[in-house]
């Protein structure tokens, strides 16, 4: 293997150049930090850890396992289920659990700023998965990670690699900021347009605020066709099934699952068609909502969705924008029942109300919101592309497949 190494590179064990820092502070009276990081705060495959939670008010959630202090610049790596690739660099001080390793480079042989990229490479992940113990909840010991064969470039080349990878990471951060700003702007303008319209001077009072005089204020069931179709399929028919997990993110429907109807899940009982709007009734605050853009026959969705279909009074695109708005979500929140999996009931839809403009104005409002959505989607696509590029270059640069001469 060494004969194939780029000039100046060497193979070392990760444990030879990286230290597992065990900064234990079990006595909470000695804690002079106010944040903690648990497994839920890691984003799969990400380089930076940006999420955390306050210690105050979460003492019982934290439990006795959280006693490892981390400091800015250190790299955290979750040792449970390594296939999830949970690890990254932090820029603040706090506490994590004893199943999260706190890592630092040692002896100046490896740049610390390269370490978060190394633990996200395909090579390291493969090693971690192959070294894990147990089947139900696979875990790693330090010696499992320390035994990883690391290809170590000379320091000058490490600096070049780090410069390239962190320049991409900076572009990712910029896109994240832009995407969040656009999402916030879209949320604000949606609520404004769906409540006040485009150009109105005369308004009337309603329980949710003033709306244009020319608009209706009605229950959504008076304008929208809710759960319009039953099932007409029989044994031997093939269906294309959409469940909540098929909605990969708000507005995006993945590939439906093919089933013979007799073998389909028991919840596969709602026939749907193109332009229908699907709303998850379980944990609706996650907004597993989407407008059906598939023109396939035999489309069926789970009874965990409410299906909303346009009528001669309301357009499908307007329904979709409305269910994303705070005007709708505020009504949903007060109707949810249950603690572990809060949900709304089918009957709740008959209670929800909607400020309804004429069709012509609906089209104008949709046009404005679609333009904002298009820009937002472009930035999200940029973000996906940058992350794919980051992963590609991590794997190539840190294995010497691509050189920076």
C-alpha positions as CSV (number, residue, x, y, z in Angstrom):
1,X,0.0,0.0,0.0
2,X,2.8,2.4,0.9
3,X,4.3,2.0,-2.6
4,X,1.1,3.6,-4.0
5,X,1.1,6.5,-1.6
6,X,1.6,10.0,-3.0
7,X,5.1,11.3,-2.3
8,X,5.5,12.5,1.2
9,X,2.4,10.8,2.5
10,X,2.4,8.1,5.2
11,X,0.0,5.7,6.7
12,X,-0.6,6.2,10.5
13,X,-3.1,5.0,12.9
14,X,-5.7,7.6,13.8
15,X,-4.8,7.1,17.5
16,X,-1.2,8.1,16.8
17,X,-2.2,11.6,15.7
18,X,-5.6,12.1,17.4
19,X,-6.3,12.2,21.1
20,X,-9.5,11.1,22.8
21,X,-9.9,13.9,25.4
22,X,-11.7,12.8,28.6
23,X,-12.5,16.1,30.3
24,X,-14.9,14.7,32.9
25,X,-16.8,17.1,35.2
26,X,-19.4,15.0,37.0
27,X,-20.0,17.7,39.6
28,X,-22.6,20.0,38.1
29,X,-21.7,22.8,40.6
30,X,-18.4,23.1,38.6
31,X,-20.1,23.6,35.3
32,X,-19.4,27.1,34.0
33,X,-21.2,26.5,30.7
34,X,-24.9,26.5,29.9
35,X,-25.3,24.3,26.8
36,X,-25.4,20.6,26.1
37,X,-25.2,18.5,23.0
38,X,-27.1,15.2,22.6
39,X,-27.4,12.8,19.7
40,X,-30.4,14.7,18.5
41,X,-28.3,17.8,17.9
42,X,-26.1,16.2,15.3
43,X,-26.9,16.5,11.6
44,X,-26.0,13.4,9.6
45,X,-22.8,14.0,7.5
46,X,-22.4,17.6,8.6
47,X,-19.0,19.1,9.4
48,X,-20.2,21.7,11.9
49,X,-22.4,21.1,15.0
50,X,-24.6,24.2,15.1
51,X,-27.4,22.9,17.4
52,X,-27.5,22.5,21.1
53,X,-29.9,23.0,24.0
54,X,-29.8,24.9,27.4
55,X,-28.8,22.9,30.4
56,X,-31.2,24.9,32.6
57,X,-34.6,23.2,32.5
58,X,-33.3,20.0,31.0
59,X,-31.4,18.6,34.0
60,X,-33.5,15.4,34.0
61,X,-33.2,14.9,30.3
62,X,-29.5,15.2,30.5
63,X,-29.1,12.6,33.2
64,X,-25.8,11.4,34.8
65,X,-24.3,10.3,31.5
66,X,-23.6,13.9,30.5
67,X,-20.4,14.8,32.2
68,X,-17.8,15.3,29.4
69,X,-16.8,18.9,28.8
70,X,-16.0,20.0,25.2
71,X,-14.4,23.2,24.1
72,X,-14.4,25.4,21.0
73,X,-12.4,23.8,18.2
74,X,-12.8,20.3,19.4
75,X,-14.4,17.6,17.3
76,X,-17.3,15.5,18.7
77,X,-18.1,12.0,17.4
78,X,-21.1,9.9,18.4
79,X,-20.1,6.3,18.9
80,X,-23.5,4.8,18.6
81,X,-24.8,3.7,15.1
82,X,-21.8,5.0,13.2
83,X,-23.6,4.5,9.9
84,X,-25.4,7.8,10.8
85,X,-22.2,9.7,10.5
86,X,-22.8,12.0,13.5
87,X,-19.8,14.1,14.2
88,X,-18.4,17.6,13.7
89,X,-16.5,20.6,15.0
90,X,-18.0,22.9,17.7
91,X,-17.3,26.6,18.3
92,X,-18.6,26.9,21.8
93,X,-18.1,25.2,25.2
94,X,-20.6,22.8,26.8
95,X,-21.2,19.2,27.9
96,X,-21.9,16.0,26.1
97,X,-22.5,12.4,27.0
98,X,-20.0,9.6,27.6
99,X,-21.0,8.0,24.3
100,X,-19.7,11.0,22.4
101,X,-15.9,11.2,21.9
102,X,-14.2,14.5,22.2
103,X,-11.3,14.5,19.7
104,X,-8.2,16.7,19.3
105,X,-5.1,16.3,17.0
106,X,-1.9,15.8,18.9
107,X,1.8,16.5,18.4
108,X,1.1,18.8,15.5
109,X,1.1,16.0,12.9
110,X,-2.5,16.5,11.8
111,X,-4.3,19.8,11.4
112,X,-7.3,20.0,13.8
113,X,-9.3,21.8,11.1
114,X,-9.0,18.7,8.9
115,X,-10.3,16.3,11.5
116,X,-14.1,17.0,11.1
117,X,-13.7,16.2,7.4
118,X,-11.7,13.0,8.0
119,X,-14.5,11.5,10.2
120,X,-17.0,12.1,7.5
121,X,-15.1,10.4,4.7
122,X,-16.5,7.2,3.2
123,X,-13.3,5.4,4.2
124,X,-13.6,6.3,7.9
125,X,-17.3,5.5,8.0
126,X,-16.7,2.1,6.4
127,X,-14.1,1.4,9.0
128,X,-16.3,2.5,11.9
129,X,-19.3,0.4,10.7
130,X,-17.1,-2.7,10.2
131,X,-15.6,-2.2,13.7
132,X,-18.9,-1.6,15.6
133,X,-20.1,-4.1,18.2
134,X,-23.7,-5.2,18.6
135,X,-26.5,-5.4,16.2
136,X,-29.5,-3.6,17.7
137,X,-27.6,-0.4,18.7
138,X,-24.0,-0.8,17.3
139,X,-21.3,1.0,19.3
140,X,-17.6,1.8,19.1
141,X,-14.8,1.9,21.6
142,X,-11.9,4.3,21.3
143,X,-9.6,1.5,20.2
144,X,-11.9,0.8,17.3
145,X,-11.6,4.3,16.0
146,X,-7.9,4.7,17.0
147,X,-7.0,1.7,14.7
148,X,-8.2,3.4,11.6
149,X,-5.5,3.6,8.9
150,X,-5.2,7.3,8.2
151,X,-3.4,8.6,5.0
152,X,-1.5,11.5,6.4
153,X,-0.3,14.2,3.9
154,X,2.6,16.5,4.7
155,X,1.6,19.6,6.6
156,X,1.9,21.9,3.6
157,X,-0.5,19.7,1.7
158,X,-2.8,19.4,4.7
159,X,-3.0,23.2,4.7
160,X,-3.9,23.3,1.0
161,X,-6.6,20.6,1.4
162,X,-8.0,22.4,4.5
163,X,-8.2,25.7,2.5
164,X,-10.2,24.1,-0.3
165,X,-12.6,22.1,2.0
166,X,-13.2,25.1,4.3
167,X,-13.8,27.4,1.4
168,X,-16.6,25.0,0.3
169,X,-17.9,24.9,3.9
170,X,-17.9,28.7,3.9
171,X,-20.0,28.7,0.7
172,X,-22.4,26.1,2.4
173,X,-22.7,28.4,5.4
174,X,-23.5,31.4,3.2
175,X,-26.2,29.4,1.4
176,X,-27.7,28.2,4.7
177,X,-28.0,31.8,5.8
178,X,-29.6,32.8,2.6
179,X,-32.0,29.8,2.6
180,X,-33.1,30.6,6.2
181,X,-33.6,34.3,5.3
182,X,-35.7,33.4,2.3
183,X,-37.8,30.9,4.3
184,X,-38.5,33.6,6.9
185,X,-39.3,36.2,4.3
186,X,-41.6,33.7,2.5
187,X,-43.4,32.9,5.8
188,X,-43.9,36.6,6.5
189,X,-45.1,37.5,3.0
190,X,-47.4,34.5,2.8
191,X,-49.2,35.5,6.0
192,X,-49.4,39.1,4.8
193,X,-50.9,38.2,1.4
194,X,-53.3,35.5,2.6
195,X,-54.7,37.8,5.2
196,X,-54.6,41.3,3.5
197,X,-54.2,40.6,-0.2
198,X,-52.3,42.7,-2.7
199,X,-53.9,46.1,-2.9
200,X,-56.9,46.8,-0.7
201,X,-58.0,49.8,1.3
202,X,-61.3,48.6,2.8
203,X,-61.2,45.8,5.4
204,X,-63.6,44.0,7.7
205,X,-62.9,42.5,11.2
206,X,-62.6,38.8,11.7
207,X,-61.5,36.6,14.7
208,X,-58.0,36.3,13.0
209,X,-57.7,40.0,12.0
210,X,-58.9,42.3,9.3
211,X,-59.4,41.0,5.8
212,X,-60.4,42.7,2.6
213,X,-64.2,43.5,2.4
214,X,-64.5,41.6,-0.9
215,X,-63.2,38.4,0.6
216,X,-65.2,35.6,2.2
217,X,-64.4,34.3,5.7
218,X,-65.6,30.6,5.7
219,X,-64.9,27.1,6.9
220,X,-62.4,25.4,4.6
221,X,-64.9,22.6,4.0
222,X,-67.1,25.1,2.2
223,X,-64.4,25.8,-0.3
224,X,-62.2,22.7,-0.4
225,X,-63.1,19.1,-1.2
226,X,-61.7,17.1,1.8
227,X,-60.9,13.4,1.4
228,X,-62.9,13.2,-1.9
229,X,-62.2,9.7,-3.0
230,X,-62.7,6.3,-1.4
231,X,-61.1,3.0,-2.6
232,X,-62.2,1.2,-5.7
233,X,-59.3,-1.2,-6.0
234,X,-59.5,-5.0,-5.7
235,X,-57.1,-8.0,-5.3
236,X,-54.7,-8.1,-8.2
237,X,-54.6,-4.4,-8.8
238,X,-51.3,-2.6,-8.5
239,X,-51.2,0.7,-6.6
240,X,-48.5,3.3,-6.1
241,X,-48.5,4.2,-2.4
242,X,-47.4,7.4,-0.8
243,X,-47.0,7.4,3.0
244,X,-45.7,10.2,5.3
245,X,-42.1,9.0,4.9
246,X,-42.4,9.5,1.1
247,X,-42.5,13.3,1.6
248,X,-38.8,13.8,1.8
249,X,-39.2,17.5,2.8
250,X,-42.0,20.0,2.7
251,X,-43.3,20.1,-0.8
252,X,-41.3,17.2,-2.2
253,X,-42.7,13.8,-2.8
254,X,-40.3,10.9,-3.4
255,X,-40.9,7.7,-5.3
256,X,-44.1,5.9,-4.5
257,X,-43.9,2.3,-3.4
258,X,-45.5,-0.3,-5.7
259,X,-47.8,-2.8,-4.1
260,X,-50.4,-5.3,-5.2
261,X,-53.4,-3.9,-3.4
262,X,-54.1,-7.1,-1.4
263,X,-50.5,-6.8,0.0
264,X,-50.5,-3.0,0.7
265,X,-50.4,-1.6,4.2
266,X,-53.8,-1.3,5.8
267,X,-53.5,2.5,5.8
268,X,-53.3,2.6,2.0
269,X,-56.9,3.6,1.6
270,X,-57.1,7.1,0.0
271,X,-57.1,7.5,-3.8
272,X,-55.5,10.7,-4.9
273,X,-54.7,12.5,-8.2
274,X,-52.5,15.2,-9.5
275,X,-52.9,18.6,-7.9
276,X,-54.3,17.1,-4.6
277,X,-52.7,18.6,-1.5
278,X,-51.6,16.1,1.2
279,X,-51.4,17.1,4.8
280,X,-49.9,14.8,7.5
281,X,-52.3,14.7,10.4
282,X,-49.6,13.3,12.8
283,X,-47.2,15.8,14.1
284,X,-48.4,18.4,11.5
285,X,-46.0,21.0,12.9
286,X,-43.2,19.1,10.9
287,X,-45.1,20.1,7.8
288,X,-45.0,16.8,5.9
289,X,-47.2,18.6,3.3
290,X,-47.0,18.4,-0.4
291,X,-49.0,19.1,-3.6
292,X,-49.2,16.0,-5.8
293,X,-47.2,16.6,-9.0
294,X,-47.4,13.0,-10.2
295,X,-49.7,12.3,-13.1
296,X,-49.6,8.5,-12.5
297,X,-52.7,6.3,-12.3
298,X,-53.5,4.2,-9.2
299,X,-52.0,6.7,-6.8
300,X,-53.0,5.9,-3.2
301,X,-51.9,7.7,0.0
302,X,-52.0,6.8,3.7
303,X,-55.0,7.6,5.9
304,X,-52.5,9.5,7.9
305,X,-53.0,12.3,5.4
306,X,-55.9,14.6,4.8
307,X,-56.4,15.0,1.1
308,X,-57.5,18.5,0.0
309,X,-58.8,19.0,-3.6
310,X,-59.5,22.2,-5.4
311,X,-63.0,23.3,-6.4
312,X,-64.4,26.1,-8.5
313,X,-63.9,28.4,-5.4
314,X,-60.3,27.7,-4.6
315,X,-57.1,26.7,-6.6
316,X,-54.9,23.9,-5.6
317,X,-51.8,26.1,-5.4
318,X,-53.7,28.4,-3.1
319,X,-54.7,25.5,-0.9
320,X,-51.0,24.5,-0.6
321,X,-49.9,28.0,0.2
322,X,-52.6,28.4,2.8
323,X,-51.7,25.2,4.7
324,X,-48.1,26.3,4.9
325,X,-49.2,29.6,6.5
326,X,-49.3,30.6,10.2
327,X,-53.0,31.4,9.6
328,X,-53.6,27.6,9.1
329,X,-50.9,26.3,11.5
330,X,-52.1,28.4,14.4
331,X,-55.5,26.7,14.1
332,X,-53.8,23.3,13.8
333,X,-51.8,23.8,17.0
334,X,-54.8,24.4,19.2
335,X,-56.5,21.3,17.8
336,X,-53.7,18.8,18.3
337,X,-54.2,16.0,20.8
338,X,-51.8,13.5,22.2
339,X,-48.3,13.9,23.7
340,X,-45.9,11.5,22.0
341,X,-47.4,11.9,18.5
342,X,-49.6,15.0,18.6
343,X,-52.2,14.8,15.8
344,X,-55.3,16.4,14.4
345,X,-58.5,14.6,13.6
346,X,-60.4,14.4,10.4
347,X,-63.3,16.3,12.0
348,X,-61.0,19.2,12.9
349,X,-60.9,20.3,9.3
350,X,-64.5,21.2,9.4
351,X,-63.6,23.8,12.2
352,X,-60.7,25.5,10.4
353,X,-61.5,28.7,8.6
354,X,-59.9,30.4,5.7
355,X,-60.0,34.0,4.4
356,X,-60.9,33.4,0.7
357,X,-60.3,35.9,-2.1
358,X,-61.8,35.6,-5.6
359,X,-60.1,33.3,-8.0
360,X,-58.5,36.1,-10.0
361,X,-56.8,37.4,-6.9
362,X,-55.8,33.9,-5.8
363,X,-53.9,33.6,-9.1
364,X,-52.0,36.9,-8.5
365,X,-51.1,35.9,-4.9
366,X,-49.9,32.5,-6.1
367,X,-47.8,34.2,-8.8
368,X,-46.0,36.3,-6.2
369,X,-45.4,33.4,-3.8
370,X,-44.3,31.0,-6.6
371,X,-41.6,33.5,-7.6
372,X,-40.2,33.6,-4.1
373,X,-40.4,29.8,-3.9
374,X,-38.5,29.5,-7.1
375,X,-35.6,31.6,-5.7
376,X,-35.7,29.7,-2.5
377,X,-35.6,26.4,-4.3
378,X,-32.6,27.5,-6.4
379,X,-30.7,28.3,-3.2
380,X,-31.6,24.9,-1.7
381,X,-30.4,23.2,-4.9
382,X,-27.1,25.2,-4.6
383,X,-26.8,23.9,-1.1
384,X,-27.4,20.3,-2.1
385,X,-24.8,20.7,-4.9
386,X,-22.2,22.2,-2.6
387,X,-22.7,19.4,0.0
388,X,-22.2,16.8,-2.8
389,X,-19.1,18.6,-3.9
390,X,-17.8,18.7,-0.3
391,X,-18.3,15.0,0.1
392,X,-16.6,14.2,-3.3
393,X,-13.6,16.3,-2.5
394,X,-13.3,15.0,1.0
395,X,-13.0,11.5,-0.3
396,X,-10.6,12.4,-3.1
397,X,-8.3,14.9,-1.4
398,X,-7.9,13.0,1.9
399,X,-7.1,9.7,0.0
400,X,-4.7,11.4,-2.3
401,X,-6.8,10.6,-5.4
402,X,-6.8,14.3,-6.3
403,X,-3.7,16.3,-5.6
404,X,-3.3,20.0,-4.9
405,X,0.2,20.7,-6.4
